[in-house]
């Protein structure tokens, strides 16, 4: 197995170590491997391929990091054919929430979410994806 060096903030590393201890993982490598597999596999749902989809993406960030808000604006404009709606709101004293409603293919939504996740200083990214042609067809 290859050994990979990854840079991350100390606070995140501490959270990973605590998570490993709390959930019975053998160490941080096992946590990172599982997280990587989950991230890579989350957009590989064959039931969604080739279908027109609706995605809801929620992004949280500290309002003092204006670079995040600028990046969200750039992404909205770069992907204007994908972004059906966008909403910005202030949450508490220090946070902003950006909500995107997307309509497009799995590949396009995946690319958009990936670009948001890669944005420095984003605190959280949550999303859901559903086919526009009916939810009942993907239920298990």
Secondary structure, DSSP 8 states (H G I E B T S, - for coil): ---------HHHHHHHHHHHHHHT-SSHHHHHHHHHHHHHHTT--TTTTTS-EEEEEEEEEETT-HHHHHHHHHHHHHTTTTEEEEEEEEETTTEEEEEEEEEE-HHHHHHHHHHHHTSTTEEEEEEEEEETT-SGGG--
